[in-house]
Amino acid sequence: MDRSRMFQLTSLLLTYPDRELVEAGGELRAASAGVLGDFLDWLLTTPLIEVQRHYVQTFDLRRRSGLHLTYHLHGDTRKRGMALLMLKQRYRAHGLRLADGELPDLLPVVLEFAASAGPGDGEAPLRQHRQGIELLRSALHETRSPYAQVLDLICDALPPLTAADRAAIAALAVDGPPVETVGLGPDLTAPYSTCGNAEVSR
């Protein structure tokens, strides 16, 4: 499987699973070229409602395994807002338009961009957010999620981690993302997000 097809496939598999995705099982197996066999077996043989429940519990209700990559590195800080803006500008330069309300650091979006824009500029966001991707992979392995196999495939396609990468990832795993209080929300308990549409519930 070439890199572009692999990124396109993993982007699709990391979106919310619906009936249309499951009914395309034959095409998914053909596109996977023999990889992701265990994941596809789980996806296509588990009742859809259970797959959907697992997806929500894994990616929407647990911050450590959220799909928004900039959160892992920057938390809800001004730096995250800048990182989101830079991603939007990169996508716009290549003609990629986001759906309404969709954040540019959502891993399926980053993978779609890598598939469409090619190995140079297209894969740059994956390399830049490698630490977040590795933290996500680790969290999925900790919970024994079938989605860990999808993250393994993505990480295997990226450059090897350096010693500095591993040290930074270990520190983030212990300390969590940075916190920056820039003002209280209407209930005077929760800080406003500094990047607009960020999903702070993750």
C-alpha positions as CSV (number, residue, x, y, z in Angstrom):
1,M,0.0,0.0,0.0
2,D,1.5,3.4,-1.0
3,R,1.7,6.2,1.6
4,S,-1.1,8.3,0.1
5,R,-3.5,5.4,0.1
6,M,-2.5,4.4,3.7
7,F,-3.1,8.0,5.0
8,Q,-6.4,8.1,3.2
9,L,-7.5,4.8,4.6
10,T,-6.5,5.6,8.2
11,S,-8.2,9.0,7.9
12,L,-11.5,7.2,7.0
13,L,-11.1,4.6,9.7
14,L,-10.6,7.3,12.4
15,T,-13.9,9.1,11.6
16,Y,-17.1,8.3,13.5
17,P,-18.2,4.8,12.4
18,D,-21.6,4.8,10.6
19,R,-23.6,2.3,8.6
20,E,-22.0,3.5,5.3
21,L,-18.5,2.8,6.6
22,V,-19.4,-0.7,7.7
23,E,-21.2,-1.5,4.5
24,A,-18.0,-0.7,2.6
25,G,-16.2,-3.5,4.4
26,G,-15.2,-5.2,1.2
27,E,-13.6,-2.1,-0.2
28,L,-11.9,-1.4,3.1
29,R,-10.3,-4.8,3.2
30,A,-9.2,-4.4,-0.4
31,A,-7.7,-1.0,0.2
32,S,-5.9,-2.2,3.3
33,A,-3.8,-4.7,1.2
34,G,-3.7,-7.2,4.1
35,V,-2.8,-4.8,6.9
36,L,-5.2,-3.8,9.7
37,G,-6.8,-7.3,9.6
38,D,-7.5,-7.5,13.3
39,F,-9.0,-4.0,13.4
40,L,-11.2,-4.6,10.4
41,D,-12.4,-7.9,11.8
42,W,-13.5,-6.0,14.9
43,L,-15.0,-3.1,13.0
44,L,-17.0,-5.3,10.6
45,T,-18.2,-8.0,13.0
46,T,-19.0,-6.0,16.2
47,P,-22.5,-4.6,16.4
48,L,-22.4,-1.0,15.0
49,I,-23.9,0.4,18.2
50,E,-21.1,-1.1,20.2
51,V,-18.4,0.3,17.8
52,Q,-20.0,3.7,18.0
53,R,-20.1,3.6,21.8
54,H,-16.4,2.6,21.9
55,Y,-15.5,5.4,19.6
56,V,-17.3,8.0,21.7
57,Q,-15.9,6.7,25.0
58,T,-12.4,6.5,23.5
59,F,-12.1,9.7,21.5
60,D,-14.8,12.1,22.8
61,L,-14.9,11.4,26.6
62,R,-11.2,10.9,27.4
63,R,-8.8,13.8,27.0
64,R,-5.7,11.5,26.9
65,S,-7.0,9.8,23.7
66,G,-8.6,12.8,22.0
67,L,-8.1,13.2,18.3
68,H,-7.2,16.9,18.5
69,L,-3.4,16.8,18.2
70,T,-2.5,20.3,19.3
71,Y,-4.2,19.7,22.7
72,H,-1.7,17.1,23.6
73,L,1.2,19.5,23.2
74,H,-0.3,22.9,24.1
75,G,-3.5,22.3,26.1
76,D,-5.9,25.1,25.9
77,T,-3.4,27.9,25.7
78,R,-2.6,30.7,23.3
79,K,0.1,28.5,21.7
80,R,-2.6,26.1,20.7
81,G,-4.6,28.9,19.0
82,M,-1.5,29.8,17.0
83,A,-0.9,26.2,16.1
84,L,-4.5,25.8,14.8
85,L,-4.2,29.0,12.8
86,M,-0.9,27.8,11.1
87,L,-2.6,24.5,10.2
88,K,-5.6,26.4,8.7
89,Q,-3.2,28.6,6.6
90,R,-1.3,25.6,5.4
91,Y,-4.5,23.8,4.3
92,R,-5.9,26.9,2.6
93,A,-2.7,27.2,0.6
94,H,-3.3,23.8,-0.8
95,G,-7.0,24.3,-1.4
96,L,-8.3,22.1,1.5
97,R,-11.4,23.5,3.0
98,L,-12.7,22.4,6.4
99,A,-16.3,21.5,7.2
100,D,-18.2,24.0,9.4
101,G,-17.0,23.7,13.0
102,E,-14.2,21.3,12.2
103,L,-10.8,22.0,13.8
104,P,-7.7,21.6,11.6
105,D,-5.8,19.5,14.2
106,L,-8.4,16.6,14.1
107,L,-6.2,13.6,13.2
108,P,-8.5,12.4,10.3
109,V,-8.2,15.9,8.8
110,V,-4.4,15.9,9.2
111,L,-4.3,12.5,7.5
112,E,-6.5,13.6,4.7
113,F,-4.2,16.5,4.0
114,A,-1.2,14.2,4.0
115,A,-2.9,11.9,1.5
116,S,-3.9,14.8,-0.8
117,A,-0.9,17.1,-0.6
118,G,1.9,14.5,-0.8
119,P,4.9,13.5,1.2
120,G,6.6,16.9,1.5
121,D,4.3,19.7,2.7
122,G,1.4,17.3,3.1
123,E,3.1,15.2,5.8
124,A,4.7,18.1,7.6
125,P,1.8,18.4,10.1
126,L,2.1,14.8,11.0
127,R,5.8,15.2,11.7
128,Q,5.3,18.4,13.6
129,H,2.7,16.8,15.8
130,R,4.4,13.5,16.2
131,Q,4.5,13.8,20.0
132,G,0.7,14.2,20.2
133,I,0.3,11.2,17.9
134,E,2.6,9.1,20.1
135,L,0.7,10.1,23.2
136,L,-2.6,9.1,21.5
137,R,-1.1,5.8,20.5
138,S,0.1,5.1,24.0
139,A,-3.3,5.9,25.5
140,L,-5.1,3.6,23.0
141,H,-2.7,0.7,23.9
142,E,-3.3,1.3,27.6
143,T,-7.0,0.8,27.2
144,R,-6.5,-2.0,24.7
145,S,-8.6,-0.2,22.1
146,P,-8.7,-1.8,18.6
147,Y,-7.9,1.7,17.2
148,A,-4.3,1.3,18.5
149,Q,-3.6,-0.8,15.5
150,V,-4.5,2.1,13.2
151,L,-2.2,4.4,15.1
152,D,0.6,1.8,14.9
153,L,0.3,1.9,11.1
154,I,0.5,5.7,11.0
155,C,3.5,5.8,13.4
156,D,5.4,3.2,11.4
157,A,5.2,5.4,8.4
158,L,6.7,8.4,10.2
159,P,10.4,9.1,10.9
160,P,11.9,7.2,13.9
161,L,11.6,9.0,17.2
162,T,14.8,10.8,18.4
163,A,16.0,10.6,22.0
164,A,14.7,14.2,22.5
165,D,11.3,13.2,21.2
166,R,11.1,10.3,23.6
167,A,12.1,12.5,26.5
168,A,9.5,15.1,25.6
169,I,6.8,12.5,25.2
170,A,7.6,10.9,28.5
171,A,7.4,14.3,30.2
172,L,4.1,15.1,28.6
173,A,2.7,11.7,29.6
174,V,3.5,12.5,33.3
175,D,2.7,16.2,33.4
176,G,-0.1,16.4,30.9
177,P,-0.6,19.4,28.6
178,P,0.1,22.9,29.8
179,V,-2.6,25.0,31.5
180,E,-3.2,28.7,30.9
181,T,-6.0,30.6,32.7
182,V,-6.8,33.7,30.6
183,G,-10.2,34.5,32.1
184,L,-13.1,32.8,33.7
185,G,-16.2,31.6,31.9
186,P,-19.7,32.7,32.7
187,D,-20.0,30.3,35.6
188,L,-16.7,31.7,37.1
189,T,-15.2,28.2,37.3
190,A,-13.9,27.2,33.9
191,P,-11.5,29.3,31.8
192,Y,-12.5,30.4,28.4
193,S,-10.8,28.4,25.6
194,T,-8.1,30.5,23.9
195,C,-8.6,29.0,20.5
196,G,-12.3,29.6,19.9
197,N,-13.9,26.4,18.9
198,A,-11.7,24.1,20.9
199,E,-13.4,21.1,22.4
200,V,-12.3,21.5,26.0
201,S,-14.3,18.5,27.2
202,R,-11.7,16.2,25.8
